[in-house]
Amino acid sequence: HQFIPNFCKQLLGKIKPNAIAISLIKGFDKAEGGGIDLISHIITRHLKIPCAV
């Protein structure tokens, strides 16, 4: 899951703003402030588009 932020940075600006992401990755990662962060939420945050699982 560590590749997600870097991969999203490569896609940012190349995706239409009305696009919807679909992730086949189920799971979560450690959140920066503690706790967990769903992979779909990480994708949404980085790409600034909704992400479904």
PDB file of N, CA, C, O and CB in Angstrom:
ATOM      1  N   HIS A   1       0.803  -1.207   0.000  1.00  0.00           N
ATOM      2  CA  HIS A   1       0.000   0.000   0.000  1.00  0.00           C
ATOM      3  C   HIS A   1       0.845   1.269   0.000  1.00  0.00           C
ATOM      4  O   HIS A   1       0.327   2.370  -0.190  1.00  0.00           O
ATOM      5  CB  HIS A   1      -0.913  -0.001   1.188  1.00  0.00           C
ATOM      6  N   GLN A   2       2.117   1.110   0.210  1.00  0.00           N
ATOM      7  CA  GLN A   2       2.992   2.280   0.305  1.00  0.00           C
ATOM      8  C   GLN A   2       3.169   2.983  -1.039  1.00  0.00           C
ATOM      9  O   GLN A   2       3.587   4.140  -1.077  1.00  0.00           O
ATOM     10  CB  GLN A   2       4.347   1.869   0.847  1.00  0.00           C
ATOM     11  N   PHE A   3       2.857   2.304  -2.131  1.00  0.00           N
ATOM     12  CA  PHE A   3       3.030   2.902  -3.457  1.00  0.00           C
ATOM     13  C   PHE A   3       1.889   3.846  -3.827  1.00  0.00           C
ATOM     14  O   PHE A   3       2.024   4.622  -4.773  1.00  0.00           O
ATOM     15  CB  PHE A   3       3.143   1.811  -4.503  1.00  0.00           C
ATOM     16  N   ILE A   4       0.789   3.800  -3.116  1.00  0.00           N
ATOM     17  CA  ILE A   4      -0.411   4.565  -3.477  1.00  0.00           C
ATOM     18  C   ILE A   4      -0.154   6.076  -3.557  1.00  0.00           C
ATOM     19  O   ILE A   4      -0.487   6.676  -4.579  1.00  0.00           O
ATOM     20  CB  ILE A   4      -1.515   4.292  -2.467  1.00  0.00           C
ATOM     21  N   PRO A   5       0.418   6.720  -2.537  1.00  0.00           N
ATOM     22  CA  PRO A   5       0.610   8.178  -2.637  1.00  0.00           C
ATOM     23  C   PRO A   5       1.471   8.596  -3.833  1.00  0.00           C
ATOM     24  O   PRO A   5       1.133   9.558  -4.521  1.00  0.00           O
ATOM     25  CB  PRO A   5       1.245   8.697  -1.363  1.00  0.00           C
ATOM     26  N   ASN A   6       2.565   7.897  -4.088  1.00  0.00           N
ATOM     27  CA  ASN A   6       3.426   8.250  -5.222  1.00  0.00           C
ATOM     28  C   ASN A   6       2.722   8.004  -6.551  1.00  0.00           C
ATOM     29  O   ASN A   6       2.862   8.794  -7.485  1.00  0.00           O
ATOM     30  CB  ASN A   6       4.731   7.450  -5.168  1.00  0.00           C
ATOM     31  N   PHE A   7       1.975   6.922  -6.636  1.00  0.00           N
ATOM     32  CA  PHE A   7       1.232   6.622  -7.857  1.00  0.00           C
ATOM     33  C   PHE A   7       0.175   7.693  -8.114  1.00  0.00           C
ATOM     34  O   PHE A   7      -0.011   8.127  -9.251  1.00  0.00           O
ATOM     35  CB  PHE A   7       0.574   5.232  -7.764  1.00  0.00           C
ATOM     36  N   CYS A   8      -0.513   8.116  -7.062  1.00  0.00           N
ATOM     37  CA  CYS A   8      -1.533   9.159  -7.202  1.00  0.00           C
ATOM     38  C   CYS A   8      -0.907  10.476  -7.650  1.00  0.00           C
ATOM     39  O   CYS A   8      -1.505  11.204  -8.443  1.00  0.00           O
ATOM     40  CB  CYS A   8      -2.287   9.356  -5.875  1.00  0.00           C
ATOM     41  N   LYS A   9       0.291  10.793  -7.153  1.00  0.00           N
ATOM     42  CA  LYS A   9       0.974  12.022  -7.568  1.00  0.00           C
ATOM     43  C   LYS A   9       1.247  12.011  -9.066  1.00  0.00           C
ATOM     44  O   LYS A   9       1.175  13.053  -9.716  1.00  0.00           O
ATOM     45  CB  LYS A   9       2.289  12.197  -6.793  1.00  0.00           C
ATOM     46  N   GLN A  10       1.560  10.844  -9.618  1.00  0.00           N
ATOM     47  CA  GLN A  10       1.807  10.727 -11.053  1.00  0.00           C
ATOM     48  C   GLN A  10       0.529  10.956 -11.859  1.00  0.00           C
ATOM     49  O   GLN A  10       0.581  11.477 -12.973  1.00  0.00           O
ATOM     50  CB  GLN A  10       2.391   9.351 -11.378  1.00  0.00           C
ATOM     51  N   LEU A  11      -0.614  10.571 -11.300  1.00  0.00           N
ATOM     52  CA  LEU A  11      -1.893  10.702 -12.003  1.00  0.00           C
ATOM     53  C   LEU A  11      -2.526  12.086 -11.852  1.00  0.00           C
ATOM     54  O   LEU A  11      -3.312  12.508 -12.700  1.00  0.00           O
ATOM     55  CB  LEU A  11      -2.856   9.656 -11.498  1.00  0.00           C
ATOM     56  N   LEU A  12      -2.183  12.784 -10.780  1.00  0.00           N
ATOM     57  CA  LEU A  12      -2.790  14.080 -10.496  1.00  0.00           C
ATOM     58  C   LEU A  12      -2.534  15.046 -11.648  1.00  0.00           C
ATOM     59  O   LEU A  12      -1.399  15.209 -12.097  1.00  0.00           O
ATOM     60  CB  LEU A  12      -2.244  14.658  -9.178  1.00  0.00           C
ATOM     61  N   GLY A  13      -3.595  15.680 -12.115  1.00  0.00           N
ATOM     62  CA  GLY A  13      -3.504  16.600 -13.238  1.00  0.00           C
ATOM     63  C   GLY A  13      -3.743  15.933 -14.582  1.00  0.00           C
ATOM     64  O   GLY A  13      -3.874  16.615 -15.599  1.00  0.00           O
ATOM     65  N   LYS A  14      -3.802  14.608 -14.597  1.00  0.00           N
ATOM     66  CA  LYS A  14      -4.037  13.869 -15.839  1.00  0.00           C
ATOM     67  C   LYS A  14      -5.425  13.237 -15.860  1.00  0.00           C
ATOM     68  O   LYS A  14      -5.799  12.556 -16.815  1.00  0.00           O
ATOM     69  CB  LYS A  14      -2.973  12.790 -16.023  1.00  0.00           C
ATOM     70  N   ILE A  15      -6.178  13.475 -14.792  1.00  0.00           N
ATOM     71  CA  ILE A  15      -7.509  12.887 -14.636  1.00  0.00           C
ATOM     72  C   ILE A  15      -8.538  14.011 -14.665  1.00  0.00           C
ATOM     73  O   ILE A  15      -8.334  15.067 -14.065  1.00  0.00           O
ATOM     74  CB  ILE A  15      -7.617  12.060 -13.308  1.00  0.00           C
ATOM     75  N   LYS A  16      -9.641  13.775 -15.366  1.00  0.00           N
ATOM     76  CA  LYS A  16     -10.711  14.772 -15.400  1.00  0.00           C
ATOM     77  C   LYS A  16     -11.275  14.952 -13.994  1.00  0.00           C
ATOM     78  O   LYS A  16     -11.373  13.981 -13.244  1.00  0.00           O
ATOM     79  CB  LYS A  16     -11.834  14.353 -16.395  1.00  0.00           C
ATOM     80  N   PRO A  17     -11.647  16.178 -13.625  1.00  0.00           N
ATOM     81  CA  PRO A  17     -12.147  16.435 -12.275  1.00  0.00           C
ATOM     82  C   PRO A  17     -13.461  15.723 -11.956  1.00  0.00           C
ATOM     83  O   PRO A  17     -13.801  15.560 -10.784  1.00  0.00           O
ATOM     84  CB  PRO A  17     -12.328  17.907 -12.084  1.00  0.00           C
ATOM     85  N   ASN A  18     -14.206  15.296 -12.981  1.00  0.00           N
ATOM     86  CA  ASN A  18     -15.468  14.589 -12.727  1.00  0.00           C
ATOM     87  C   ASN A  18     -15.299  13.070 -12.800  1.00  0.00           C
ATOM     88  O   ASN A  18     -16.289  12.339 -12.828  1.00  0.00           O
ATOM     89  CB  ASN A  18     -16.532  15.038 -13.729  1.00  0.00           C
ATOM     90  N   ALA A  19     -14.051  12.590 -12.832  1.00  0.00           N
ATOM     91  CA  ALA A  19     -13.791  11.144 -12.860  1.00  0.00           C
ATOM     92  C   ALA A  19     -14.086  10.530 -11.493  1.00  0.00           C
ATOM     93  O   ALA A  19     -14.117  11.220 -10.474  1.00  0.00           O
ATOM     94  CB  ALA A  19     -12.321  10.857 -13.273  1.00  0.00           C
ATOM     95  N   ILE A  20     -14.300   9.225 -11.500  1.00  0.00           N
ATOM     96  CA  ILE A  20     -14.498   8.459 -10.269  1.00  0.00           C
ATOM     97  C   ILE A  20     -13.467   7.338 -10.264  1.00  0.00           C
ATOM     98  O   ILE A  20     -13.334   6.606 -11.245  1.00  0.00           O
ATOM     99  CB  ILE A  20     -15.968   7.890 -10.163  1.00  0.00           C
ATOM    100  N   ALA A  21     -12.741   7.204  -9.161  1.00  0.00           N
ATOM    101  CA  ALA A  21     -11.744   6.140  -9.032  1.00  0.00           C
ATOM    102  C   ALA A  21     -12.408   4.881  -8.487  1.00  0.00           C
ATOM    103  O   ALA A  21     -13.334   4.955  -7.680  1.00  0.00           O
ATOM    104  CB  ALA A  21     -10.577   6.583  -8.110  1.00  0.00           C
ATOM    105  N   ILE A  22     -11.930   3.738  -8.931  1.00  0.00           N
ATOM    106  CA  ILE A  22     -12.376   2.450  -8.398  1.00  0.00           C
ATOM    107  C   ILE A  22     -11.128   1.702  -7.951  1.00  0.00           C
ATOM    108  O   ILE A  22     -10.228   1.453  -8.753  1.00  0.00           O
ATOM    109  CB  ILE A  22     -13.201   1.619  -9.468  1.00  0.00           C
ATOM    110  N   SER A  23     -11.075   1.350  -6.688  1.00  0.00           N
ATOM    111  CA  SER A  23      -9.913   0.660  -6.141  1.00  0.00           C
ATOM    112  C   SER A  23     -10.231  -0.816  -5.941  1.00  0.00           C
ATOM    113  O   SER A  23     -11.295  -1.171  -5.433  1.00  0.00           O
ATOM    114  CB  SER A  23      -9.471   1.304  -4.809  1.00  0.00           C
ATOM    115  N   LEU A  24      -9.309  -1.659  -6.340  1.00  0.00           N
ATOM    116  CA  LEU A  24      -9.433  -3.093  -6.076  1.00  0.00           C
ATOM    117  C   LEU A  24      -8.604  -3.482  -4.858  1.00  0.00           C
ATOM    118  O   LEU A  24      -8.445  -4.664  -4.555  1.00  0.00           O
ATOM    119  CB  LEU A  24      -8.994  -3.912  -7.305  1.00  0.00           C
ATOM    120  N   ILE A  25      -8.080  -2.482  -4.169  1.00  0.00           N
ATOM    121  CA  ILE A  25      -7.276  -2.722  -2.968  1.00  0.00           C
ATOM    122  C   ILE A  25      -8.166  -2.528  -1.750  1.00  0.00           C
ATOM    123  O   ILE A  25      -8.605  -1.415  -1.462  1.00  0.00           O
ATOM    124  CB  ILE A  25      -6.032  -1.769  -2.911  1.00  0.00           C
ATOM    125  N   LYS A  26      -8.426  -3.613  -1.041  1.00  0.00           N
ATOM    126  CA  LYS A  26      -9.163  -3.515   0.212  1.00  0.00           C
ATOM    127  C   LYS A  26      -8.143  -3.372   1.326  1.00  0.00           C
ATOM    128  O   LYS A  26      -7.070  -3.974   1.278  1.00  0.00           O
ATOM    129  CB  LYS A  26     -10.092  -4.761   0.442  1.00  0.00           C
ATOM    130  N   GLY A  27      -8.470  -2.596   2.297  1.00  0.00           N
ATOM    131  CA  GLY A  27      -7.573  -2.515   3.437  1.00  0.00           C
ATOM    132  C   GLY A  27      -7.350  -1.103   3.907  1.00  0.00           C
ATOM    133  O   GLY A  27      -8.060  -0.169   3.533  1.00  0.00           O
ATOM    134  N   PHE A  28      -6.330  -0.978   4.747  1.00  0.00           N
ATOM    135  CA  PHE A  28      -6.045   0.303   5.369  1.00  0.00           C
ATOM    136  C   PHE A  28      -4.552   0.445   5.602  1.00  0.00           C
ATOM    137  O   PHE A  28      -3.786  -0.509   5.465  1.00  0.00           O
ATOM    138  CB  PHE A  28      -6.813   0.451   6.687  1.00  0.00           C
ATOM    139  N   ASP A  29      -4.161   1.657   5.956  1.00  0.00           N
ATOM    140  CA  ASP A  29      -2.775   1.977   6.261  1.00  0.00           C
ATOM    141  C   ASP A  29      -2.777   2.778   7.553  1.00  0.00           C
ATOM    142  O   ASP A  29      -3.825   3.269   7.974  1.00  0.00           O
ATOM    143  CB  ASP A  29      -2.084   2.769   5.088  1.00  0.00           C
ATOM    144  N   LYS A  30      -1.631   2.916   8.181  1.00  0.00           N
ATOM    145  CA  LYS A  30      -1.530   3.729   9.384  1.00  0.00           C
ATOM    146  C   LYS A  30      -1.710   5.196   9.018  1.00  0.00           C
ATOM    147  O   LYS A  30      -1.095   5.695   8.075  1.00  0.00           O
ATOM    148  CB  LYS A  30      -0.174   3.501  10.095  1.00  0.00           C
ATOM    149  N   ALA A  31      -2.549   5.869   9.767  1.00  0.00           N
ATOM    150  CA  ALA A  31      -2.749   7.304   9.559  1.00  0.00           C
ATOM    151  C   ALA A  31      -1.593   8.065  10.204  1.00  0.00           C
ATOM    152  O   ALA A  31      -0.994   7.591  11.169  1.00  0.00           O
ATOM    153  CB  ALA A  31      -4.119   7.772  10.148  1.00  0.00           C
ATOM    154  N   GLU A  32      -1.282   9.237   9.674  1.00  0.00           N
ATOM    155  CA  GLU A  32      -0.157  10.016  10.186  1.00  0.00           C
ATOM    156  C   GLU A  32      -0.320  10.389  11.652  1.00  0.00           C
ATOM    157  O   GLU A  32       0.656  10.348  12.401  1.00  0.00           O
ATOM    158  CB  GLU A  32       0.017  11.268   9.366  1.00  0.00           C
ATOM    159  N   GLY A  33      -1.504  10.746  12.078  1.00  0.00           N
ATOM    160  CA  GLY A  33      -1.732  11.149  13.460  1.00  0.00           C
ATOM    161  C   GLY A  33      -2.089   9.996  14.377  1.00  0.00           C
ATOM    162  O   GLY A  33      -2.477  10.217  15.524  1.00  0.00           O
ATOM    163  N   GLY A  34      -1.965   8.773  13.894  1.00  0.00           N
ATOM    164  CA  GLY A  34      -2.375   7.598  14.645  1.00  0.00           C
ATOM    165  C   GLY A  34      -3.688   7.080  14.108  1.00  0.00           C
ATOM    166  O   GLY A  34      -4.402   7.805  13.416  1.00  0.00           O
ATOM    167  N   GLY A  35      -4.011   5.872  14.404  1.00  0.00           N
ATOM    168  CA  GLY A  35      -5.229   5.258  13.902  1.00  0.00           C
ATOM    169  C   GLY A  35      -5.014   4.660  12.524  1.00  0.00           C
ATOM    170  O   GLY A  35      -3.887   4.353  12.134  1.00  0.00           O
ATOM    171  N   ILE A  36      -6.115   4.496  11.787  1.00  0.00           N
ATOM    172  CA  ILE A  36      -6.036   3.888  10.459  1.00  0.00           C
ATOM    173  C   ILE A  36      -6.671   4.800   9.413  1.00  0.00           C
ATOM    174  O   ILE A  36      -7.470   5.682   9.727  1.00  0.00           O
ATOM    175  CB  ILE A  36      -6.725   2.510  10.453  1.00  0.00           C
ATOM    176  N   ASP A  37      -6.294   4.562   8.179  1.00  0.00           N
ATOM    177  CA  ASP A  37      -6.817   5.327   7.049  1.00  0.00           C
ATOM    178  C   ASP A  37      -7.135   4.326   5.942  1.00  0.00           C
ATOM    179  O   ASP A  37      -6.250   3.584   5.516  1.00  0.00           O
ATOM    180  CB  ASP A  37      -5.790   6.432   6.560  1.00  0.00           C
ATOM    181  N   LEU A  38      -8.371   4.292   5.473  1.00  0.00           N
ATOM    182  CA  LEU A  38      -8.743   3.381   4.398  1.00  0.00           C
ATOM    183  C   LEU A  38      -8.010   3.755   3.116  1.00  0.00           C
ATOM    184  O   LEU A  38      -7.807   4.936   2.835  1.00  0.00           O
ATOM    185  CB  LEU A  38     -10.265   3.397   4.172  1.00  0.00           C
ATOM    186  N   ILE A  39      -7.613   2.754   2.341  1.00  0.00           N
ATOM    187  CA  ILE A  39      -6.905   2.994   1.087  1.00  0.00           C
ATOM    188  C   ILE A  39      -7.752   3.858   0.155  1.00  0.00           C
ATOM    189  O   ILE A  39      -7.229   4.752  -0.511  1.00  0.00           O
ATOM    190  CB  ILE A  39      -6.546   1.660   0.403  1.00  0.00           C
ATOM    191  N   SER A  40      -9.046   3.597   0.106  1.00  0.00           N
ATOM    192  CA  SER A  40      -9.920   4.401  -0.759  1.00  0.00           C
ATOM    193  C   SER A  40      -9.931   5.867  -0.331  1.00  0.00           C
ATOM    194  O   SER A  40     -10.046   6.753  -1.177  1.00  0.00           O
ATOM    195  CB  SER A  40     -11.351   3.842  -0.740  1.00  0.00           C
ATOM    196  N   HIS A  41      -9.814   6.131   0.959  1.00  0.00           N
ATOM    197  CA  HIS A  41      -9.770   7.514   1.441  1.00  0.00           C
ATOM    198  C   HIS A  41      -8.446   8.180   1.075  1.00  0.00           C
ATOM    199  O   HIS A  41      -8.407   9.374   0.780  1.00  0.00           O
ATOM    200  CB  HIS A  41      -9.979   7.558   2.963  1.00  0.00           C
ATOM    201  N   ILE A  42      -7.370   7.410   1.095  1.00  0.00           N
ATOM    202  CA  ILE A  42      -6.061   7.933   0.690  1.00  0.00           C
ATOM    203  C   ILE A  42      -6.106   8.335  -0.782  1.00  0.00           C
ATOM    204  O   ILE A  42      -5.610   9.398  -1.157  1.00  0.00           O
ATOM    205  CB  ILE A  42      -4.938   6.879   0.936  1.00  0.00           C
ATOM    206  N   ILE A  43      -6.701   7.487  -1.609  1.00  0.00           N
ATOM    207  CA  ILE A  43      -6.823   7.775  -3.043  1.00  0.00           C
ATOM    208  C   ILE A  43      -7.679   9.018  -3.260  1.00  0.00           C
ATOM    209  O   ILE A  43      -7.310   9.893  -4.043  1.00  0.00           O
ATOM    210  CB  ILE A  43      -7.433   6.567  -3.796  1.00  0.00           C
ATOM    211  N   THR A  44      -8.807   9.104  -2.578  1.00  0.00           N
ATOM    212  CA  THR A  44      -9.688  10.269  -2.691  1.00  0.00           C
ATOM    213  C   THR A  44      -8.953  11.546  -2.307  1.00  0.00           C
ATOM    214  O   THR A  44      -9.051  12.559  -3.000  1.00  0.00           O
ATOM    215  CB  THR A  44     -10.930  10.092  -1.809  1.00  0.00           C
ATOM    216  N   ARG A  45      -8.229  11.494  -1.219  1.00  0.00           N
ATOM    217  CA  ARG A  45      -7.514  12.676  -0.734  1.00  0.00           C
ATOM    218  C   ARG A  45      -6.433  13.135  -1.727  1.00  0.00           C
ATOM    219  O   ARG A  45      -6.287  14.331  -1.977  1.00  0.00           O
ATOM    220  CB  ARG A  45      -6.879  12.380   0.631  1.00  0.00           C
ATOM    221  N   HIS A  46      -5.689  12.193  -2.283  1.00  0.00           N
ATOM    222  CA  HIS A  46      -4.594  12.553  -3.183  1.00  0.00           C
ATOM    223  C   HIS A  46      -5.079  12.970  -4.577  1.00  0.00           C
ATOM    224  O   HIS A  46      -4.534  13.905  -5.164  1.00  0.00           O
ATOM    225  CB  HIS A  46      -3.637  11.389  -3.309  1.00  0.00           C
ATOM    226  N   LEU A  47      -6.093  12.287  -5.108  1.00  0.00           N
ATOM    227  CA  LEU A  47      -6.553  12.585  -6.466  1.00  0.00           C
ATOM    228  C   LEU A  47      -7.663  13.633  -6.511  1.00  0.00           C
ATOM    229  O   LEU A  47      -7.988  14.164  -7.572  1.00  0.00           O
ATOM    230  CB  LEU A  47      -7.037  11.321  -7.126  1.00  0.00           C
ATOM    231  N   LYS A  48      -8.241  13.923  -5.339  1.00  0.00           N
ATOM    232  CA  LYS A  48      -9.323  14.914  -5.246  1.00  0.00           C
ATOM    233  C   LYS A  48     -10.541  14.513  -6.072  1.00  0.00           C
ATOM    234  O   LYS A  48     -11.231  15.360  -6.638  1.00  0.00           O
ATOM    235  CB  LYS A  48      -8.823  16.280  -5.703  1.00  0.00           C
ATOM    236  N   ILE A  49     -10.795  13.196  -6.130  1.00  0.00           N
ATOM    237  CA  ILE A  49     -11.992  12.652  -6.773  1.00  0.00           C
ATOM    238  C   ILE A  49     -12.524  11.539  -5.875  1.00  0.00           C
ATOM    239  O   ILE A  49     -11.762  10.986  -5.082  1.00  0.00           O
ATOM    240  CB  ILE A  49     -11.682  12.117  -8.232  1.00  0.00           C
ATOM    241  N   PRO A  50     -13.814  11.191  -5.973  1.00  0.00           N
ATOM    242  CA  PRO A  50     -14.349  10.097  -5.168  1.00  0.00           C
ATOM    243  C   PRO A  50     -13.728   8.760  -5.561  1.00  0.00           C
ATOM    244  O   PRO A  50     -13.367   8.547  -6.718  1.00  0.00           O
ATOM    245  CB  PRO A  50     -15.866  10.030  -5.311  1.00  0.00           C
ATOM    246  N   CYS A  51     -13.609   7.869  -4.591  1.00  0.00           N
ATOM    247  CA  CYS A  51     -13.061   6.539  -4.847  1.00  0.00           C
ATOM    248  C   CYS A  51     -13.978   5.489  -4.229  1.00  0.00           C
ATOM    249  O   CYS A  51     -14.324   5.567  -3.050  1.00  0.00           O
ATOM    250  CB  CYS A  51     -11.617   6.411  -4.281  1.00  0.00           C
ATOM    251  N   ALA A  52     -14.366   4.509  -5.037  1.00  0.00           N
ATOM    252  CA  ALA A  52     -15.196   3.400  -4.574  1.00  0.00           C
ATOM    253  C   ALA A  52     -14.333   2.149  -4.469  1.00  0.00           C
ATOM    254  O   ALA A  52     -13.288   2.042  -5.110  1.00  0.00           O
ATOM    255  CB  ALA A  52     -16.403   3.162  -5.530  1.00  0.00           C
ATOM    256  N   VAL A  53     -14.788   1.207  -3.650  1.00  0.00           N
ATOM    257  CA  VAL A  53     -14.066  -0.064  -3.485  1.00  0.00           C
ATOM    258  C   VAL A  53     -14.909  -1.163  -4.073  1.00  0.00           C
ATOM    259  O   VAL A  53     -14.509  -2.327  -4.051  1.00  0.00           O
ATOM    260  CB  VAL A  53     -13.743  -0.357  -1.986  1.00  0.00           C
TER     261      VAL A  53
END
